Amino acid sequence: MCLTRYVVIQRLSIFVAILFVISNLTIAQDEAALAKAAQNPLASMISLPFQNNTSFGLGSYDRTQNVLNIQPVYPFAGKKWNIITRTILPVISQPDITQDTGGTTGLGDITLTAWLSPAKASNMTWGIGSVVMLPTSTDDALGAGRWGIGPSVVALVMPGKWVVGGLISNIWSVGGGSEKQDVNQLLFQYFINYNLPAGWYLASAPVIAANWKAPEGQKWVVPFGIGVGKIHRFGKQPVNMSAHVYFNAVKPDIGPDWTLRLQLQLMFPKK
């Protein structure tokens, strides 16, 4: 009888250990899938990123600017095509770069981007659409004060542990106050992500910008840098958290030297 009990307890222990290993493997696989989804701008998943960008060294007084981008992403899934929408609401703390004190804080110009993307999975994921800029800035120093519109294209591949791609758009002003300066701005973001075990990943996703209306030698901002992130779970809620540092190799004379980007992204995957 004692031997039988010992065998039962031993087998039960082995069974529980196997369940524990399987559970951990499943969680690891889920976190890896969530990490890739978080890095894919065209993922058919609702998410709410809060991206905070603090830029240092603006102007001759080395001022600091802070931009909190609230970026809800909402997909409309179809049988053949998906429409992925991303809205960016920037809350800006803009210093007065002509002196060592003063500045203003408020809402910048809101941008809304919508991409049409094939619903069927393939080796390359791509989307084409348009971006609209709304003149919502609460102060002249926080935005262009013009309506704007332009094309936007994004494409990426996800071989193995990698997620590699790019996003490009250009906005031209089409309306608004005639006293405001015309807008002609390019944005290009490439992203290179390498996924590690347990939901960790390395990433580089700098935002390269060009203001075509600026004088020669003052048009471009070209940063380089790297970041690290991880998928966390707070209860059942998956959250993507990351930190990045980018140094501006090319910038206008009054542009910042470097930027610290911190992001927290609430994710709502389909069940």
C-alpha positions as protocol buffer text, in pm:
chain_id: "A"
residue {
  index: 1
  type: MET
  ca { x: 0 y: 0 z: 0 }
}
residue {
  index: 2
  type: CYS
  ca { x: 282 y: 241 z: 92 }
}
residue {
  index: 3
  type: LEU
  ca { x: 457 y: 166 z: -234 }
}
residue {
  index: 4
  type: THR
  ca { x: 135 y: 234 z: -427 }
}
residue {
  index: 5
  type: ARG
  ca { x: 93 y: 568 z: -254 }
}
residue {
  index: 6
  type: TYR
  ca { x: 452 y: 656 z: -329 }
}
residue {
  index: 7
  type: VAL
  ca { x: 406 y: 573 z: -698 }
}
residue {
  index: 8
  type: VAL
  ca { x: 83 y: 777 z: -715 }
}
residue {
  index: 9
  type: ILE
  ca { x: 247 y: 1078 z: -547 }
}
residue {
  index: 10
  type: GLN
  ca { x: 552 y: 1048 z: -773 }
}
residue {
  index: 11
  type: ARG
  ca { x: 342 y: 1032 z: -1090 }
}
residue {
  index: 12
  type: LEU
  ca { x: 124 y: 1319 z: -970 }
}
residue {
  index: 13
  type: SER
  ca { x: 438 y: 1527 z: -906 }
}
residue {
  index: 14
  type: ILE
  ca { x: 568 y: 1451 z: -1254 }
}
residue {
  index: 15
  type: PHE
  ca { x: 229 y: 1542 z: -1405 }
}
residue {
  index: 16
  type: VAL
  ca { x: 222 y: 1875 z: -1217 }
}
residue {
  index: 17
  type: ALA
  ca { x: 579 y: 1948 z: -1327 }
}
residue {
  index: 18
  type: ILE
  ca { x: 488 y: 1877 z: -1691 }
}
residue {
  index: 19
  type: LEU
  ca { x: 185 y: 2109 z: -1665 }
}
residue {
  index: 20
  type: PHE
  ca { x: 408 y: 2380 z: -1517 }
}
residue {
  index: 21
  type: VAL
  ca { x: 660 y: 2350 z: -1803 }
}
residue {
  index: 22
  type: ILE
  ca { x: 384 y: 2351 z: -2067 }
}
residue {
  index: 23
  type: SER
  ca { x: 222 y: 2654 z: -1902 }
}
residue {
  index: 24
  type: ASN
  ca { x: 552 y: 2845 z: -1901 }
}
residue {
  index: 25
  type: LEU
  ca { x: 618 y: 2753 z: -2264 }
}
residue {
  index: 26
  type: THR
  ca { x: 269 y: 2872 z: -2360 }
}
residue {
  index: 27
  type: ILE
  ca { x: 319 y: 3203 z: -2176 }
}
residue {
  index: 28
  type: ALA
  ca { x: 659 y: 3248 z: -2343 }
}
residue {
  index: 29
  type: GLN
  ca { x: 505 y: 3180 z: -2686 }
}
residue {
  index: 30
  type: ASP
  ca { x: 222 y: 3425 z: -2615 }
}
residue {
  index: 31
  type: GLU
  ca { x: 469 y: 3693 z: -2505 }
}
residue {
  index: 32
  type: ALA
  ca { x: 680 y: 3639 z: -2817 }
}
residue {
  index: 33
  type: ALA
  ca { x: 371 y: 3673 z: -3038 }
}
residue {
  index: 34
  type: LEU
  ca { x: 261 y: 3985 z: -2849 }
}
residue {
  index: 35
  type: ALA
  ca { x: 608 y: 4137 z: -2885 }
}
residue {
  index: 36
  type: LYS
  ca { x: 594 y: 4094 z: -3263 }
}
residue {
  index: 37
  type: ALA
  ca { x: 239 y: 4234 z: -3274 }
}
residue {
  index: 38
  type: ALA
  ca { x: 350 y: 4538 z: -3072 }
}
residue {
  index: 39
  type: GLN
  ca { x: 628 y: 4601 z: -3326 }
}
residue {
  index: 40
  type: ASN
  ca { x: 395 y: 4570 z: -3627 }
}
residue {
  index: 41
  type: PRO
  ca { x: 215 y: 4896 z: -3720 }
}
residue {
  index: 42
  type: LEU
  ca { x: -34 y: 4693 z: -3926 }
}
residue {
  index: 43
  type: ALA
  ca { x: -124 y: 4435 z: -3660 }
}
residue {
  index: 44
  type: SER
  ca { x: -500 y: 4382 z: -3645 }
}
residue {
  index: 45
  type: MET
  ca { x: -510 y: 4458 z: -3274 }
}
residue {
  index: 46
  type: ILE
  ca { x: -648 y: 4743 z: -3066 }
}
residue {
  index: 47
  type: SER
  ca { x: -376 y: 4914 z: -2864 }
}
residue {
  index: 48
  type: LEU
  ca { x: -320 y: 5236 z: -2673 }
}
residue {
  index: 49
  type: PRO
  ca { x: 44 y: 5353 z: -2670 }
}
residue {
  index: 50
  type: PHE
  ca { x: 164 y: 5642 z: -2454 }
}
residue {
  index: 51
  type: GLN
  ca { x: 495 y: 5754 z: -2603 }
}
residue {
  index: 52
  type: ASN
  ca { x: 692 y: 6021 z: -2419 }
}
residue {
  index: 53
  type: ASN
  ca { x: 978 y: 6194 z: -2601 }
}
residue {
  index: 54
  type: THR
  ca { x: 1209 y: 6424 z: -2403 }
}
residue {
  index: 55
  type: SER
  ca { x: 1453 y: 6617 z: -2622 }
}
residue {
  index: 56
  type: PHE
  ca { x: 1759 y: 6786 z: -2473 }
}
residue {
  index: 57
  type: GLY
  ca { x: 1979 y: 7072 z: -2592 }
}
residue {
  index: 58
  type: LEU
  ca { x: 1738 y: 7293 z: -2788 }
}
residue {
  index: 59
  type: GLY
  ca { x: 1872 y: 7632 z: -2893 }
}
residue {
  index: 60
  type: SER
  ca { x: 2165 y: 7824 z: -2752 }
}
residue {
  index: 61
  type: TYR
  ca { x: 2027 y: 7793 z: -2398 }
}
residue {
  index: 62
  type: ASP
  ca { x: 2014 y: 7410 z: -2410 }
}
residue {
  index: 63
  type: ARG
  ca { x: 1644 y: 7396 z: -2330 }
}
residue {
  index: 64
  type: THR
  ca { x: 1438 y: 7077 z: -2290 }
}
residue {
  index: 65
  type: GLN
  ca { x: 1121 y: 6991 z: -2483 }
}
residue {
  index: 66
  type: ASN
  ca { x: 874 y: 6719 z: -2385 }
}
residue {
  index: 67
  type: VAL
  ca { x: 616 y: 6561 z: -2617 }
}
residue {
  index: 68
  type: LEU
  ca { x: 371 y: 6299 z: -2492 }
}
residue {
  index: 69
  type: ASN
  ca { x: 211 y: 6125 z: -2791 }
}
residue {
  index: 70
  type: ILE
  ca { x: -115 y: 5947 z: -2711 }
}
residue {
  index: 71
  type: GLN
  ca { x: -155 y: 5707 z: -3004 }
}
residue {
  index: 72
  type: PRO
  ca { x: -471 y: 5492 z: -3008 }
}
residue {
  index: 73
  type: VAL
  ca { x: -464 y: 5225 z: -3280 }
}
residue {
  index: 74
  type: TYR
  ca { x: -794 y: 5077 z: -3399 }
}
residue {
  index: 75
  type: PRO
  ca { x: -825 y: 4820 z: -3679 }
}
residue {
  index: 76
  type: PHE
  ca { x: -1129 y: 4747 z: -3896 }
}
residue {
  index: 77
  type: ALA
  ca { x: -1091 y: 4385 z: -4005 }
}
residue {
  index: 78
  type: GLY
  ca { x: -1241 y: 4247 z: -4326 }
}
residue {
  index: 79
  type: LYS
  ca { x: -1225 y: 3922 z: -4521 }
}
residue {
  index: 80
  type: LYS
  ca { x: -981 y: 4049 z: -4784 }
}
residue {
  index: 81
  type: TRP
  ca { x: -865 y: 4385 z: -4651 }
}
residue {
  index: 82
  type: ASN
  ca { x: -800 y: 4548 z: -4316 }
}
residue {
  index: 83
  type: ILE
  ca { x: -808 y: 4919 z: -4241 }
}
residue {
  index: 84
  type: ILE
  ca { x: -566 y: 5014 z: -3963 }
}
residue {
  index: 85
  type: THR
  ca { x: -613 y: 5358 z: -3810 }
}
residue {
  index: 86
  type: ARG
  ca { x: -368 y: 5540 z: -3586 }
}
residue {
  index: 87
  type: THR
  ca { x: -439 y: 5876 z: -3423 }
}
residue {
  index: 88
  type: ILE
  ca { x: -162 y: 6080 z: -3262 }
}
residue {
  index: 89
  type: LEU
  ca { x: -259 y: 6338 z: -3000 }
}
residue {
  index: 90
  type: PRO
  ca { x: 57 y: 6527 z: -2895 }
}
residue {
  index: 91
  type: VAL
  ca { x: 71 y: 6701 z: -2558 }
}
residue {
  index: 92
  type: ILE
  ca { x: 369 y: 6936 z: -2586 }
}
residue {
  index: 93
  type: SER
  ca { x: 576 y: 7127 z: -2335 }
}
residue {
  index: 94
  type: GLN
  ca { x: 763 y: 7371 z: -2558 }
}
residue {
  index: 95
  type: PRO
  ca { x: 1037 y: 7594 z: -2411 }
}
residue {
  index: 96
  type: ASP
  ca { x: 1113 y: 7943 z: -2536 }
}
residue {
  index: 97
  type: ILE
  ca { x: 1446 y: 7876 z: -2705 }
}
residue {
  index: 98
  type: THR
  ca { x: 1531 y: 8248 z: -2728 }
}
residue {
  index: 99
  type: GLN
  ca { x: 1586 y: 8269 z: -2352 }
}
residue {
  index: 100
  type: ASP
  ca { x: 1671 y: 8041 z: -2060 }
}
residue {
  index: 101
  type: THR
  ca { x: 1322 y: 8052 z: -1905 }
}
residue {
  index: 102
  type: GLY
  ca { x: 963 y: 8047 z: -2020 }
}
residue {
  index: 103
  type: GLY
  ca { x: 762 y: 7839 z: -2259 }
}
residue {
  index: 104
  type: THR
  ca { x: 415 y: 7699 z: -2315 }
}
residue {
  index: 105
  type: THR
  ca { x: 234 y: 7368 z: -2272 }
}
residue {
  index: 106
  type: GLY
  ca { x: -73 y: 7241 z: -2455 }
}
residue {
  index: 107
  type: LEU
  ca { x: -210 y: 7028 z: -2736 }
}
residue {
  index: 108
  type: GLY
  ca { x: -34 y: 7013 z: -3071 }
}
residue {
  index: 109
  type: ASP
  ca { x: -175 y: 6931 z: -3414 }
}
residue {
  index: 110
  type: ILE
  ca { x: -354 y: 6594 z: -3420 }
}
residue {
  index: 111
  type: THR
  ca { x: -270 y: 6355 z: -3705 }
}
residue {
  index: 112
  type: LEU
  ca { x: -488 y: 6065 z: -3822 }
}
residue {
  index: 113
  type: THR
  ca { x: -343 y: 5792 z: -4045 }
}
residue {
  index: 114
  type: ALA
  ca { x: -537 y: 5510 z: -4210 }
}
residue {
  index: 115
  type: TRP
  ca { x: -373 y: 5223 z: -4402 }
}
residue {
  index: 116
  type: LEU
  ca { x: -541 y: 4968 z: -4627 }
}
residue {
  index: 117
  type: SER
  ca { x: -364 y: 4634 z: -4581 }
}
residue {
  index: 118
  type: PRO
  ca { x: -427 y: 4278 z: -4712 }
}
residue {
  index: 119
  type: ALA
  ca { x: -595 y: 4061 z: -4450 }
}
residue {
  index: 120
  type: LYS
  ca { x: -423 y: 3746 z: -4576 }
}
residue {
  index: 121
  type: ALA
  ca { x: -81 y: 3680 z: -4425 }
}
residue {
  index: 122
  type: SER
  ca { x: 220 y: 3679 z: -4662 }
}
residue {
  index: 123
  type: ASN
  ca { x: 598 y: 3706 z: -4650 }
}
residue {
  index: 124
  type: MET
  ca { x: 571 y: 4084 z: -4656 }
}
residue {
  index: 125
  type: THR
  ca { x: 308 y: 4289 z: -4473 }
}
residue {
  index: 126
  type: TRP
  ca { x: 226 y: 4621 z: -4634 }
}
residue {
  index: 127
  type: GLY
  ca { x: -24 y: 4902 z: -4615 }
}
residue {
  index: 128
  type: ILE
  ca { x: -100 y: 5212 z: -4818 }
}
residue {
  index: 129
  type: GLY
  ca { x: -315 y: 5504 z: -4715 }
}
residue {
  index: 130
  type: SER
  ca { x: -319 y: 5868 z: -4618 }
}
residue {
  index: 131
  type: VAL
  ca { x: -245 y: 6093 z: -4325 }
}
residue {
  index: 132
  type: VAL
  ca { x: -452 y: 6397 z: -4225 }
}
residue {
  index: 133
  type: MET
  ca { x: -330 y: 6678 z: -4000 }
}
residue {
  index: 134
  type: LEU
  ca { x: -584 y: 6876 z: -3796 }
}
residue {
  index: 135
  type: PRO
  ca { x: -510 y: 7233 z: -3678 }
}
residue {
  index: 136
  type: THR
  ca { x: -581 y: 7159 z: -3311 }
}
residue {
  index: 137
  type: SER
  ca { x: -277 y: 7327 z: -3152 }
}
residue {
  index: 138
  type: THR
  ca { x: -367 y: 7544 z: -2853 }
}
residue {
  index: 139
  type: ASP
  ca { x: -78 y: 7785 z: -2918 }
}
residue {
  index: 140
  type: ASP
  ca { x: 107 y: 7901 z: -3230 }
}
residue {
  index: 141
  type: ALA
  ca { x: 431 y: 7758 z: -3086 }
}
residue {
  index: 142
  type: LEU
  ca { x: 280 y: 7408 z: -3063 }
}
residue {
  index: 143
  type: GLY
  ca { x: 170 y: 7346 z: -3421 }
}
residue {
  index: 144
  type: ALA
  ca { x: 139 y: 7465 z: -3779 }
}
residue {
  index: 145
  type: GLY
  ca { x: -221 y: 7585 z: -3746 }
}
residue {
  index: 146
  type: ARG
  ca { x: -301 y: 7445 z: -4093 }
}
residue {
  index: 147
  type: TRP
  ca { x: -502 y: 7156 z: -4231 }
}
residue {
  index: 148
  type: GLY
  ca { x: -277 y: 6905 z: -4401 }
}
residue {
  index: 149
  type: ILE
  ca { x: -299 y: 6582 z: -4600 }
}
residue {
  index: 150
  type: GLY
  ca { x: -66 y: 6342 z: -4774 }
}
residue {
  index: 151
  type: PRO
  ca { x: 17 y: 5978 z: -4858 }
}
residue {
  index: 152
  type: SER
  ca { x: 151 y: 5719 z: -4617 }
}
residue {
  index: 153
  type: VAL
  ca { x: 306 y: 5378 z: -4690 }
}
residue {
  index: 154
  type: VAL
  ca { x: 432 y: 5111 z: -4451 }
}
residue {
  index: 155
  type: ALA
  ca { x: 592 y: 4771 z: -4519 }
}
residue {
  index: 156
  type: LEU
  ca { x: 765 y: 4509 z: -4305 }
}
residue {
  index: 157
  type: VAL
  ca { x: 891 y: 4152 z: -4289 }
}
residue {
  index: 158
  type: MET
  ca { x: 912 y: 3925 z: -3984 }
}
residue {
  index: 159
  type: PRO
  ca { x: 1169 y: 3648 z: -4047 }
}
residue {
  index: 160
  type: GLY
  ca { x: 1235 y: 3439 z: -3737 }
}
residue {
  index: 161
  type: LYS
  ca { x: 1301 y: 3663 z: -3438 }
}
residue {
  index: 162
  type: TRP
  ca { x: 1329 y: 3979 z: -3649 }
}
residue {
  index: 163
  type: VAL
  ca { x: 1078 y: 4250 z: -3734 }
}
residue {
  index: 164
  type: VAL
  ca { x: 1219 y: 4486 z: -3999 }
}
residue {
  index: 165
  type: GLY
  ca { x: 1037 y: 4754 z: -4191 }
}
residue {
  index: 166
  type: GLY
  ca { x: 973 y: 5119 z: -4258 }
}
residue {
  index: 167
  type: LEU
  ca { x: 702 y: 5385 z: -4267 }
}
residue {
  index: 168
  type: ILE
  ca { x: 705 y: 5696 z: -4485 }
}
residue {
  index: 169
  type: SER
  ca { x: 461 y: 5984 z: -4522 }
}
residue {
  index: 170
  type: ASN
  ca { x: 454 y: 6344 z: -4642 }
}
residue {
  index: 171
  type: ILE
  ca { x: 209 y: 6616 z: -4541 }
}
residue {
  index: 172
  type: TRP
  ca { x: 120 y: 6926 z: -4742 }
}
residue {
  index: 173
  type: SER
  ca { x: -96 y: 7206 z: -4602 }
}
residue {
  index: 174
  type: VAL
  ca { x: -432 y: 7245 z: -4780 }
}
residue {
  index: 175
  type: GLY
  ca { x: -612 y: 7504 z: -4570 }
}
residue {
  index: 176
  type: GLY
  ca { x: -618 y: 7706 z: -4254 }
}
residue {
  index: 177
  type: GLY
  ca { x: -511 y: 8057 z: -4174 }
}
residue {
  index: 178
  type: SER
  ca { x: -355 y: 8233 z: -4472 }
}
residue {
  index: 179
  type: GLU
  ca { x: -112 y: 8406 z: -4236 }
}
residue {
  index: 180
  type: LYS
  ca { x: 34 y: 8068 z: -4137 }
}
residue {
  index: 181
  type: GLN
  ca { x: 339 y: 7922 z: -4309 }
}
residue {
  index: 182
  type: ASP
  ca { x: 275 y: 7648 z: -4566 }
}
residue {
  index: 183
  type: VAL
  ca { x: 353 y: 7294 z: -4456 }
}
residue {
  index: 184
  type: ASN
  ca { x: 557 y: 7044 z: -4656 }
}
residue {
  index: 185
  type: GLN
  ca { x: 700 y: 6784 z: -4419 }
}
residue {
  index: 186
  type: LEU
  ca { x: 843 y: 6435 z: -4469 }
}
residue {
  index: 187
  type: LEU
  ca { x: 851 y: 6168 z: -4200 }
}
residue {
  index: 188
  type: PHE
  ca { x: 1039 y: 5841 z: -4240 }
}
residue {
  index: 189
  type: GLN
  ca { x: 1074 y: 5581 z: -3965 }
}
residue {
  index: 190
  type: TYR
  ca { x: 1261 y: 5257 z: -4012 }
}
residue {
  index: 191
  type: PHE
  ca { x: 1236 y: 4995 z: -3741 }
}
residue {
  index: 192
  type: ILE
  ca { x: 1463 y: 4700 z: -3668 }
}
residue {
  index: 193
  type: ASN
  ca { x: 1361 y: 4471 z: -3381 }
}
residue {
  index: 194
  type: TYR
  ca { x: 1525 y: 4154 z: -3252 }
}
residue {
  index: 195
  type: ASN
  ca { x: 1314 y: 3946 z: -3015 }
}
residue {
  index: 196
  type: LEU
  ca { x: 1473 y: 3773 z: -2718 }
}
residue {
  index: 197
  type: PRO
  ca { x: 1332 y: 3510 z: -2478 }
}
residue {
  index: 198
  type: ALA
  ca { x: 1067 y: 3593 z: -2215 }
}
residue {
  index: 199
  type: GLY
  ca { x: 917 y: 3883 z: -2412 }
}
residue {
  index: 200
  type: TRP
  ca { x: 1236 y: 4096 z: -2418 }
}
residue {
  index: 201
  type: TYR
  ca { x: 1349 y: 4266 z: -2739 }
}
residue {
  index: 202
  type: LEU
  ca { x: 1605 y: 4509 z: -2878 }
}
residue {
  index: 203
  type: ALA
  ca { x: 1486 y: 4783 z: -3110 }
}
residue {
  index: 204
  type: SER
  ca { x: 1592 y: 5077 z: -3320 }
}
residue {
  index: 205
  type: ALA
  ca { x: 1311 y: 5298 z: -3453 }
}
residue {
  index: 206
  type: PRO
  ca { x: 1434 y: 5654 z: -3509 }
}
residue {
  index: 207
  type: VAL
  ca { x: 1208 y: 5913 z: -3672 }
}
residue {
  index: 208
  type: ILE
  ca { x: 1382 y: 6091 z: -3960 }
}
residue {
  index: 209
  type: ALA
  ca { x: 1211 y: 6418 z: -4055 }
}
residue {
  index: 210
  type: ALA
  ca { x: 1253 y: 6682 z: -4324 }
}
residue {
  index: 211
  type: ASN
  ca { x: 1093 y: 7027 z: -4337 }
}
residue {
  index: 212
  type: TRP
  ca { x: 1110 y: 7111 z: -4708 }
}
residue {
  index: 213
  type: LYS
  ca { x: 1018 y: 7474 z: -4635 }
}
residue {
  index: 214
  type: ALA
  ca { x: 1324 y: 7531 z: -4414 }
}
residue {
  index: 215
  type: PRO
  ca { x: 1642 y: 7698 z: -4549 }
}
residue {
  index: 216
  type: GLU
  ca { x: 1923 y: 7485 z: -4690 }
}
residue {
  index: 217
  type: GLY
  ca { x: 2118 y: 7312 z: -4415 }
}
residue {
  index: 218
  type: GLN
  ca { x: 1823 y: 7335 z: -4177 }
}
residue {
  index: 219
  type: LYS
  ca { x: 1581 y: 7085 z: -4333 }
}
residue {
  index: 220
  type: TRP
  ca { x: 1677 y: 6748 z: -4185 }
}
residue {
  index: 221
  type: VAL
  ca { x: 1666 y: 6572 z: -3849 }
}
residue {
  index: 222
  type: VAL
  ca { x: 1846 y: 6236 z: -3870 }
}
residue {
  index: 223
  type: PRO
  ca { x: 1875 y: 6044 z: -3540 }
}
residue {
  index: 224
  type: PHE
  ca { x: 2047 y: 5716 z: -3460 }
}
residue {
  index: 225
  type: GLY
  ca { x: 2003 y: 5505 z: -3148 }
}
residue {
  index: 226
  type: ILE
  ca { x: 1873 y: 5192 z: -2983 }
}
residue {
  index: 227
  type: GLY
  ca { x: 1621 y: 5077 z: -2726 }
}
residue {
  index: 228
  type: VAL
  ca { x: 1514 y: 4782 z: -2518 }
}
residue {
  index: 229
  type: GLY
  ca { x: 1163 y: 4663 z: -2431 }
}
residue {
  index: 230
  type: LYS
  ca { x: 963 y: 4385 z: -2273 }
}
residue {
  index: 231
  type: ILE
  ca { x: 608 y: 4251 z: -2270 }
}
residue {
  index: 232
  type: HIS
  ca { x: 468 y: 4254 z: -1915 }
}
residue {
  index: 233
  type: ARG
  ca { x: 140 y: 4129 z: -1776 }
}
residue {
  index: 234
  type: PHE
  ca { x: -53 y: 4308 z: -1504 }
}
residue {
  index: 235
  type: GLY
  ca { x: -312 y: 4048 z: -1423 }
}
residue {
  index: 236
  type: LYS
  ca { x: -450 y: 3953 z: -1764 }
}
residue {
  index: 237
  type: GLN
  ca { x: -358 y: 4286 z: -1923 }
}
residue {
  index: 238
  type: PRO
  ca { x: -54 y: 4268 z: -2155 }
}
residue {
  index: 239
  type: VAL
  ca { x: 158 y: 4584 z: -2158 }
}
residue {
  index: 240
  type: ASN
  ca { x: 451 y: 4666 z: -2382 }
}
residue {
  index: 241
  type: MET
  ca { x: 714 y: 4884 z: -2210 }
}
residue {
  index: 242
  type: SER
  ca { x: 1028 y: 5019 z: -2375 }
}
residue {
  index: 243
  type: ALA
  ca { x: 1304 y: 5279 z: -2339 }
}
residue {
  index: 244
  type: HIS
  ca { x: 1511 y: 5427 z: -2624 }
}
residue {
  index: 245
  type: VAL
  ca { x: 1792 y: 5679 z: -2666 }
}
residue {
  index: 246
  type: TYR
  ca { x: 1849 y: 5863 z: -2997 }
}
residue {
  index: 247
  type: PHE
  ca { x: 2126 y: 6107 z: -3090 }
}
residue {
  index: 248
  type: ASN
  ca { x: 2076 y: 6353 z: -3375 }
}
residue {
  index: 249
  type: ALA
  ca { x: 2359 y: 6312 z: -3626 }
}
residue {
  index: 250
  type: VAL
  ca { x: 2200 y: 6577 z: -3849 }
}
residue {
  index: 251
  type: LYS
  ca { x: 1980 y: 6858 z: -3718 }
}
residue {
  index: 252
  type: PRO
  ca { x: 1896 y: 7228 z: -3761 }
}
residue {
  index: 253
  type: ASP
  ca { x: 2111 y: 7473 z: -3569 }
}
residue {
  index: 254
  type: ILE
  ca { x: 1844 y: 7512 z: -3298 }
}
residue {
  index: 255
  type: GLY
  ca { x: 1750 y: 7143 z: -3294 }
}
residue {
  index: 256
  type: PRO
  ca { x: 1795 y: 6910 z: -2994 }
}
residue {
  index: 257
  type: ASP
  ca { x: 2111 y: 6707 z: -2945 }
}
residue {
  index: 258
  type: TRP
  ca { x: 1943 y: 6387 z: -2825 }
}
residue {
  index: 259
  type: THR
  ca { x: 1607 y: 6238 z: -2725 }
}
residue {
  index: 260
  type: LEU
  ca { x: 1495 y: 5994 z: -2456 }
}
residue {
  index: 261
  type: ARG
  ca { x: 1184 y: 5797 z: -2558 }
}
residue {
  index: 262
  type: LEU
  ca { x: 980 y: 5604 z: -2301 }
}
residue {
  index: 263
  type: GLN
  ca { x: 673 y: 5409 z: -2410 }
}
residue {
  index: 264
  type: LEU
  ca { x: 393 y: 5223 z: -2237 }
}
residue {
  index: 265
  type: GLN
  ca { x: 150 y: 5044 z: -2468 }
}
residue {
  index: 266
  type: LEU
  ca { x: -172 y: 4881 z: -2350 }
}
residue {
  index: 267
  type: MET
  ca { x: -254 y: 4588 z: -2577 }
}
residue {
  index: 268
  type: PHE
  ca { x: -595 y: 4433 z: -2640 }
}
residue {
  index: 269
  type: PRO
  ca { x: -541 y: 4119 z: -2850 }
}
residue {
  index: 270
  type: LYS
  ca { x: -833 y: 3925 z: -2990 }
}
residue {
  index: 271
  type: LYS
  ca { x: -951 y: 3638 z: -2772 }
}
